[in-house]
Amino acid sequence: MTIKESQQMVDQWITTTGVRYFSELTNMAILTEEVGEVARIMARKYGDQSFKKSEKDIDLADEFADVLFVLICLANQTGVDLTEALVKNLDKKTKRDATRHLENEKLKR
């Protein structure tokens, strides 16, 4: 599935099952909440915290999908073509960081 197809699929779901988009501000708050859920899992799985017994069935992939879903909603609502945005962003990073990471001693371990 392409990013464009993902944006179309989410829009179709929102306009049928979801009835309508939440406001952009509400979706921004939801995105923040979903990123926080990913952070909690990462801190417990890869960091120094431990899982609570009630968190044993948490699925990182599902939480990433929640973040992606809300991000796509916001892109759709604000008229952003995520494919175009990603291509432009990678081009910017490639030009800006052409030698930066290669010269970073911290990355040469």
TORZARO-53613 format. One line per field, with one value per atom (N, C-alpha, C, CB): residue number from 1; residue in one letter; chain; z, x, y. Coordinates in steps of 0.2 Angstrom, whole numbers. Glycine has a CB too. Example, Ala and Ser with C-alpha at 12.3 -4.5 7.8 and 13.67 -1.06 7.14 Angstrom:
nr	[1 / 1 / 1 / 1 / 2 / 2 / 2 / 2]
rest	[A / A / A / A / S / S / S / S]
kette	[A / A / A / A / A / A / A / A]
c3	[39 / 39 / 39 / 45 / 35 / 36 / 39 / 29]
c1	[66 / 62 / 66 / 57 / 64 / 68 / 64 / 70]
c2	[-28 / -22 / -16 / -22 / -11 / -5 / 0 / -3]
//
This chain:
nr	[1 / 1 / 1 / 1 / 2 / 2 / 2 / 2 / 3 / 3 / 3 / 3 / 4 / 4 / 4 / 4 / 5 / 5 / 5 / 5 / 6 / 6 / 6 / 6 / 7 / 7 / 7 / 7 / 8 / 8 / 8 / 8 / 9 / 9 / 9 / 9 / 10 / 10 / 10 / 10 / 11 / 11 / 11 / 11 / 12 / 12 / 12 / 12 / 13 / 13 / 13 / 13 / 14 / 14 / 14 / 14 / 15 / 15 / 15 / 15 / 16 / 16 / 16 / 16 / 17 / 17 / 17 / 17 / 18 / 18 / 18 / 18 / 19 / 19 / 19 / 19 / 20 / 20 / 20 / 20 / 21 / 21 / 21 / 21 / 22 / 22 / 22 / 22 / 23 / 23 / 23 / 23 / 24 / 24 / 24 / 24 / 25 / 25 / 25 / 25 / 26 / 26 / 26 / 26 / 27 / 27 / 27 / 27 / 28 / 28 / 28 / 28 / 29 / 29 / 29 / 29 / 30 / 30 / 30 / 30 / 31 / 31 / 31 / 31 / 32 / 32 / 32 / 32 / 33 / 33 / 33 / 33 / 34 / 34 / 34 / 34 / 35 / 35 / 35 / 35 / 36 / 36 / 36 / 36 / 37 / 37 / 37 / 37 / 38 / 38 / 38 / 38 / 39 / 39 / 39 / 39 / 40 / 40 / 40 / 40 / 41 / 41 / 41 / 41 / 42 / 42 / 42 / 42 / 43 / 43 / 43 / 43 / 44 / 44 / 44 / 44 / 45 / 45 / 45 / 45 / 46 / 46 / 46 / 46 / 47 / 47 / 47 / 47 / 48 / 48 / 48 / 48 / 49 / 49 / 49 / 49 / 50 / 50 / 50 / 50 / 51 / 51 / 51 / 51 / 52 / 52 / 52 / 52 / 53 / 53 / 53 / 53 / 54 / 54 / 54 / 54 / 55 / 55 / 55 / 55 / 56 / 56 / 56 / 56 / 57 / 57 / 57 / 57 / 58 / 58 / 58 / 58 / 59 / 59 / 59 / 59 / 60 / 60 / 60 / 60 / 61 / 61 / 61 / 61 / 62 / 62 / 62 / 62 / 63 / 63 / 63 / 63 / 64 / 64 / 64 / 64 / 65 / 65 / 65 / 65 / 66 / 66 / 66 / 66 / 67 / 67 / 67 / 67 / 68 / 68 / 68 / 68 / 69 / 69 / 69 / 69 / 70 / 70 / 70 / 70 / 71 / 71 / 71 / 71 / 72 / 72 / 72 / 72 / 73 / 73 / 73 / 73 / 74 / 74 / 74 / 74 / 75 / 75 / 75 / 75 / 76 / 76 / 76 / 76 / 77 / 77 / 77 / 77 / 78 / 78 / 78 / 78 / 79 / 79 / 79 / 79 / 80 / 80 / 80 / 80 / 81 / 81 / 81 / 81 / 82 / 82 / 82 / 82 / 83 / 83 / 83 / 83 / 84 / 84 / 84 / 84 / 85 / 85 / 85 / 85 / 86 / 86 / 86 / 86 / 87 / 87 / 87 / 87 / 88 / 88 / 88 / 88 / 89 / 89 / 89 / 89 / 90 / 90 / 90 / 90 / 91 / 91 / 91 / 91 / 92 / 92 / 92 / 92 / 93 / 93 / 93 / 93 / 94 / 94 / 94 / 94 / 95 / 95 / 95 / 95 / 96 / 96 / 96 / 96 / 97 / 97 / 97 / 97 / 98 / 98 / 98 / 98 / 99 / 99 / 99 / 99 / 100 / 100 / 100 / 100 / 101 / 101 / 101 / 101 / 102 / 102 / 102 / 102 / 103 / 103 / 103 / 103 / 104 / 104 / 104 / 104 / 105 / 105 / 105 / 105 / 106 / 106 / 106 / 106 / 107 / 107 / 107 / 107 / 108 / 108 / 108 / 108 / 109 / 109 / 109 / 109]
rest	[M / M / M / M / T / T / T / T / I / I / I / I / K / K / K / K / E / E / E / E / S / S / S / S / Q / Q / Q / Q / Q / Q / Q / Q / M / M / M / M / V / V / V / V / D / D / D / D / Q / Q / Q / Q / W / W / W / W / I / I / I / I / T / T / T / T / T / T / T / T / T / T / T / T / G / G / G / G / V / V / V / V / R / R / R / R / Y / Y / Y / Y / F / F / F / F / S / S / S / S / E / E / E / E / L / L / L / L / T / T / T / T / N / N / N / N / M / M / M / M / A / A / A / A / I / I / I / I / L / L / L / L / T / T / T / T / E / E / E / E / E / E / E / E / V / V / V / V / G / G / G / G / E / E / E / E / V / V / V / V / A / A / A / A / R / R / R / R / I / I / I / I / M / M / M / M / A / A / A / A / R / R / R / R / K / K / K / K / Y / Y / Y / Y / G / G / G / G / D / D / D / D / Q / Q / Q / Q / S / S / S / S / F / F / F / F / K / K / K / K / K / K / K / K / S / S / S / S / E / E / E / E / K / K / K / K / D / D / D / D / I / I / I / I / D / D / D / D / L / L / L / L / A / A / A / A / D / D / D / D / E / E / E / E / F / F / F / F / A / A / A / A / D / D / D / D / V / V / V / V / L / L / L / L / F / F / F / F / V / V / V / V / L / L / L / L / I / I / I / I / C / C / C / C / L / L / L / L / A / A / A / A / N / N / N / N / Q / Q / Q / Q / T / T / T / T / G / G / G / G / V / V / V / V / D / D / D / D / L / L / L / L / T / T / T / T / E / E / E / E / A / A / A / A / L / L / L / L / V / V / V / V / K / K / K / K / N / N / N / N / L / L / L / L / D / D / D / D / K / K / K / K / K / K / K / K / T / T / T / T / K / K / K / K / R / R / R / R / D / D / D / D / A / A / A / A / T / T / T / T / R / R / R / R / H / H / H / H / L / L / L / L / E / E / E / E / N / N / N / N / E / E / E / E / K / K / K / K / L / L / L / L / K / K / K / K / R / R / R / R]
kette	[A / A / A / A / A / A / A / A / A / A / A / A / A / A / A / A / A / A / A / A / A / A / A / A / A / A / A / A / A / A / A / A / A / A / A / A / A / A / A / A / A / A / A / A / A / A / A / A / A / A / A / A / A / A / A / A / A / A / A / A / A / A / A / A / A / A / A / A / A / A / A / A / A / A / A / A / A / A / A / A / A / A / A / A / A / A / A / A / A / A / A / A / A / A / A / A / A / A / A / A / A / A / A / A / A / A / A / A / A / A / A / A / A / A / A / A / A / A / A / A / A / A / A / A / A / A / A / A / A / A / A / A / A / A / A / A / A / A / A / A / A / A / A / A / A / A / A / A / A / A / A / A / A / A / A / A / A / A / A / A / A / A / A / A / A / A / A / A / A / A / A / A / A / A / A / A / A / A / A / A / A / A / A / A / A / A / A / A / A / A / A / A / A / A / A / A / A / A / A / A / A / A / A / A / A / A / A / A / A / A / A / A / A / A / A / A / A / A / A / A / A / A / A / A / A / A / A / A / A / A / A / A / A / A / A / A / A / A / A / A / A / A / A / A / A / A / A / A / A / A / A / A / A / A / A / A / A / A / A / A / A / A / A / A / A / A / A / A / A / A / A / A / A / A / A / A / A / A / A / A / A / A / A / A / A / A / A / A / A / A / A / A / A / A / A / A / A / A / A / A / A / A / A / A / A / A / A / A / A / A / A / A / A / A / A / A / A / A / A / A / A / A / A / A / A / A / A / A / A / A / A / A / A / A / A / A / A / A / A / A / A / A / A / A / A / A / A / A / A / A / A / A / A / A / A / A / A / A / A / A / A / A / A / A / A / A / A / A / A / A / A / A / A / A / A / A / A / A / A / A / A / A / A / A / A / A / A / A / A / A / A / A / A / A / A / A / A / A / A / A / A / A / A / A / A / A / A / A / A / A / A / A / A / A / A / A / A / A / A / A / A / A / A / A / A / A / A / A / A / A / A / A / A / A / A / A]
c3	[0 / 0 / 0 / 6 / -4 / -4 / 1 / -11 / 2 / 7 / 5 / 8 / -2 / -5 / -4 / -12 / -5 / -4 / 4 / -6 / 8 / 15 / 17 / 20 / 14 / 15 / 13 / 12 / 7 / 4 / 9 / -3 / 11 / 15 / 22 / 16 / 25 / 31 / 30 / 34 / 25 / 23 / 22 / 17 / 18 / 17 / 24 / 12 / 28 / 35 / 39 / 39 / 39 / 43 / 40 / 43 / 34 / 31 / 31 / 24 / 33 / 33 / 41 / 29 / 43 / 50 / 55 / 51 / 54 / 59 / 59 / 58 / 54 / 53 / 50 / 60 / 54 / 52 / 56 / 53 / 53 / 57 / 63 / 52 / 68 / 74 / 72 / 80 / 76 / 74 / 74 / 79 / 71 / 70 / 77 / 66 / 81 / 88 / 92 / 91 / 92 / 95 / 93 / 94 / 86 / 83 / 85 / 76 / 86 / 88 / 95 / 88 / 100 / 106 / 106 / 111 / 102 / 102 / 99 / 97 / 94 / 92 / 98 / 86 / 102 / 107 / 112 / 111 / 113 / 118 / 115 / 119 / 109 / 106 / 105 / 98 / 104 / 104 / 112 / 102 / 116 / 123 / 125 / 128 / 122 / 123 / 120 / 120 / 114 / 111 / 116 / 104 / 118 / 123 / 129 / 125 / 132 / 138 / 136 / 140 / 131 / 129 / 128 / 122 / 124 / 123 / 129 / 118 / 134 / 140 / 144 / 144 / 143 / 147 / 143 / 148 / 137 / 133 / 132 / 126 / 130 / 129 / 134 / 122 / 138 / 143 / 150 / 144 / 155 / 162 / 166 / 166 / 163 / 167 / 166 / 165 / 170 / 169 / 168 / 175 / 165 / 163 / 169 / 158 / 170 / 175 / 173 / 176 / 178 / 176 / 171 / 182 / 172 / 167 / 160 / 170 / 159 / 152 / 149 / 153 / 151 / 148 / 141 / 152 / 139 / 132 / 127 / 132 / 129 / 125 / 119 / 129 / 113 / 106 / 103 / 102 / 103 / 100 / 93 / 100 / 89 / 82 / 82 / 78 / 86 / 86 / 88 / 91 / 93 / 95 / 90 / 101 / 86 / 80 / 75 / 77 / 74 / 69 / 71 / 68 / 78 / 81 / 79 / 88 / 80 / 79 / 71 / 81 / 67 / 60 / 58 / 56 / 60 / 59 / 60 / 62 / 66 / 68 / 64 / 75 / 62 / 58 / 51 / 58 / 49 / 42 / 42 / 40 / 48 / 48 / 48 / 55 / 52 / 52 / 45 / 57 / 42 / 35 / 30 / 32 / 31 / 26 / 28 / 27 / 34 / 36 / 34 / 44 / 34 / 32 / 25 / 37 / 21 / 14 / 12 / 11 / 17 / 16 / 12 / 22 / 7 / 3 / 6 / -5 / 10 / 14 / 10 / 19 / 4 / -1 / -3 / -7 / -5 / -7 / -2 / -10 / 4 / 10 / 12 / 16 / 12 / 14 / 8 / 14 / 2 / -3 / -2 / -10 / -1 / 0 / 6 / 0 / 11 / 18 / 17 / 23 / 14 / 13 / 8 / 10 / 3 / -1 / 3 / -7 / 8 / 12 / 17 / 16 / 20 / 24 / 20 / 27 / 14 / 10 / 9 / 4 / 7 / 5 / 12 / 2 / 17 / 23 / 27 / 28 / 26 / 30 / 26 / 34 / 20 / 15 / 19 / 9 / 23 / 26 / 34 / 24 / 36 / 44 / 47 / 45 / 46 / 49 / 48 / 48 / 42 / 40 / 44 / 33 / 46 / 50 / 58 / 48 / 60 / 67 / 70 / 68 / 74 / 78 / 82 / 82 / 85 / 89 / 85 / 92 / 79 / 75 / 72 / 69 / 73 / 70 / 75 / 69 / 80 / 85 / 82 / 90]
c1	[4 / 0 / 4 / -5 / 3 / 7 / 4 / 6 / 8 / 6 / -1 / 11 / -1 / -7 / -13 / -6 / -12 / -18 / -20 / -16 / -15 / -16 / -21 / -10 / -19 / -23 / -30 / -19 / -30 / -37 / -41 / -37 / -38 / -41 / -44 / -37 / -39 / -41 / -47 / -35 / -47 / -52 / -59 / -51 / -59 / -65 / -67 / -63 / -63 / -65 / -68 / -59 / -65 / -68 / -75 / -63 / -75 / -82 / -87 / -81 / -86 / -91 / -92 / -90 / -87 / -87 / -86 / -82 / -82 / -80 / -85 / -73 / -89 / -94 / -91 / -98 / -86 / -83 / -76 / -87 / -72 / -65 / -67 / -60 / -63 / -63 / -59 / -59 / -60 / -57 / -49 / -59 / -46 / -38 / -35 / -36 / -38 / -35 / -36 / -38 / -42 / -43 / -39 / -51 / -38 / -33 / -26 / -34 / -24 / -17 / -16 / -16 / -21 / -21 / -21 / -27 / -25 / -25 / -18 / -31 / -15 / -9 / -3 / -6 / -4 / 1 / 0 / 0 / -6 / -8 / -5 / -16 / -6 / -4 / 4 / -7 / 7 / 14 / 17 / 17 / 13 / 15 / 14 / 10 / 9 / 8 / 14 / 1 / 16 / 22 / 28 / 24 / 29 / 35 / 35 / 35 / 29 / 28 / 31 / 21 / 28 / 31 / 38 / 27 / 41 / 48 / 52 / 50 / 50 / 53 / 53 / 50 / 48 / 48 / 51 / 40 / 50 / 53 / 61 / 50 / 63 / 70 / 74 / 70 / 70 / 73 / 73 / 69 / 74 / 75 / 68 / 79 / 63 / 57 / 54 / 51 / 50 / 47 / 39 / 48 / 37 / 30 / 26 / 28 / 20 / 15 / 11 / 10 / 9 / 5 / -1 / 2 / -4 / -10 / -7 / -13 / -1 / 2 / 5 / 7 / 4 / 7 / 5 / 6 / -1 / -4 / -3 / -11 / 1 / 2 / 5 / 5 / 3 / 6 / 9 / 0 / 16 / 19 / 17 / 27 / 16 / 14 / 7 / 14 / 3 / -4 / -3 / -8 / 1 / 2 / 5 / 6 / 10 / 13 / 7 / 18 / 3 / -3 / -7 / -6 / -9 / -13 / -10 / -14 / -3 / 0 / 0 / 8 / 1 / 0 / -7 / 3 / -12 / -19 / -20 / -23 / -19 / -20 / -16 / -19 / -10 / -6 / -9 / 2 / -11 / -14 / -21 / -16 / -24 / -30 / -29 / -34 / -23 / -21 / -19 / -16 / -15 / -13 / -19 / -8 / -24 / -30 / -33 / -34 / -34 / -38 / -35 / -39 / -28 / -24 / -22 / -18 / -24 / -22 / -15 / -24 / -12 / -5 / -4 / -1 / -1 / 1 / 7 / 2 / 6 / 12 / 17 / 9 / 15 / 21 / 25 / 17 / 22 / 26 / 30 / 21 / 27 / 30 / 36 / 25 / 36 / 41 / 47 / 39 / 45 / 50 / 54 / 47 / 51 / 54 / 58 / 49 / 56 / 59 / 66 / 55 / 65 / 72 / 77 / 70 / 74 / 79 / 82 / 75 / 78 / 81 / 87 / 76 / 85 / 90 / 96 / 86 / 95 / 101 / 106 / 98 / 103 / 107 / 110 / 103 / 106 / 109 / 114 / 103 / 113 / 117 / 121 / 112 / 123 / 127 / 133 / 129 / 137 / 143 / 142 / 149 / 137 / 137 / 137 / 130 / 134 / 133 / 140 / 127 / 142 / 148 / 154 / 150 / 154 / 159 / 158 / 160 / 153 / 151 / 155 / 143 / 159 / 163 / 159 / 169 / 154 / 149 / 146 / 144 / 146 / 142 / 148 / 139 / 154 / 159 / 161 / 165 / 157 / 159 / 159 / 154]
c2	[-6 / 0 / 6 / 0 / 11 / 17 / 22 / 21 / 27 / 32 / 35 / 38 / 37 / 40 / 36 / 41 / 29 / 24 / 24 / 17 / 25 / 25 / 31 / 25 / 37 / 43 / 42 / 49 / 39 / 38 / 33 / 35 / 28 / 23 / 25 / 17 / 29 / 33 / 37 / 36 / 41 / 46 / 42 / 50 / 37 / 33 / 30 / 27 / 28 / 25 / 31 / 22 / 36 / 42 / 44 / 48 / 45 / 47 / 42 / 50 / 36 / 31 / 28 / 25 / 25 / 22 / 27 / 17 / 32 / 37 / 43 / 39 / 43 / 49 / 55 / 50 / 58 / 64 / 64 / 70 / 69 / 70 / 74 / 74 / 72 / 76 / 83 / 73 / 88 / 94 / 93 / 100 / 97 / 97 / 97 / 102 / 102 / 102 / 96 / 109 / 93 / 87 / 81 / 85 / 81 / 76 / 77 / 76 / 83 / 85 / 82 / 92 / 83 / 81 / 73 / 83 / 70 / 63 / 60 / 60 / 63 / 61 / 62 / 66 / 67 / 67 / 62 / 74 / 60 / 54 / 48 / 54 / 47 / 40 / 40 / 40 / 45 / 45 / 44 / 52 / 46 / 45 / 37 / 49 / 34 / 27 / 23 / 25 / 25 / 22 / 23 / 25 / 29 / 31 / 27 / 38 / 25 / 21 / 14 / 21 / 11 / 5 / 4 / 2 / 9 / 10 / 10 / 15 / 14 / 15 / 8 / 20 / 4 / -2 / -8 / -4 / -8 / -13 / -12 / -14 / -6 / -5 / -1 / -2 / 2 / 6 / 3 / 13 / 7 / 4 / 3 / 9 / 5 / 4 / -3 / 9 / -6 / -13 / -12 / -17 / -17 / -17 / -18 / -22 / -15 / -17 / -23 / -11 / -27 / -33 / -31 / -36 / -25 / -24 / -22 / -18 / -21 / -19 / -25 / -14 / -31 / -37 / -38 / -43 / -36 / -38 / -32 / -40 / -27 / -21 / -22 / -15 / -20 / -22 / -15 / -25 / -15 / -9 / -8 / -10 / -13 / -12 / -8 / -18 / -10 / -7 / 0 / -11 / 1 / 8 / 13 / 9 / 10 / 14 / 15 / 9 / 10 / 11 / 16 / 4 / 17 / 22 / 29 / 21 / 30 / 36 / 37 / 35 / 33 / 34 / 36 / 27 / 32 / 34 / 41 / 29 / 43 / 50 / 55 / 51 / 54 / 58 / 59 / 55 / 53 / 53 / 57 / 46 / 57 / 61 / 68 / 59 / 70 / 77 / 79 / 78 / 75 / 77 / 78 / 71 / 73 / 74 / 80 / 68 / 82 / 88 / 94 / 88 / 94 / 100 / 101 / 101 / 96 / 96 / 94 / 102 / 90 / 88 / 82 / 88 / 81 / 75 / 72 / 76 / 67 / 64 / 62 / 59 / 59 / 56 / 62 / 53 / 67 / 73 / 76 / 79 / 77 / 80 / 75 / 80 / 69 / 64 / 65 / 57 / 65 / 66 / 72 / 65 / 78 / 84 / 84 / 90 / 81 / 81 / 77 / 78 / 71 / 67 / 71 / 60 / 74 / 78 / 84 / 82 / 87 / 92 / 89 / 95 / 83 / 80 / 78 / 74 / 75 / 73 / 79 / 70 / 84 / 90 / 93 / 96 / 94 / 96 / 92 / 98 / 86 / 81 / 77 / 76 / 79 / 75 / 72 / 80 / 76 / 73 / 73 / 77 / 76 / 77 / 71 / 81 / 66 / 59 / 55 / 55 / 56 / 52 / 55 / 53 / 61 / 64 / 64 / 71 / 61 / 61 / 55 / 60 / 57 / 52 / 47 / 56 / 50 / 46 / 40 / 50 / 41 / 36 / 31 / 39 / 31 / 27 / 22 / 31 / 20 / 14 / 8 / 14]
//
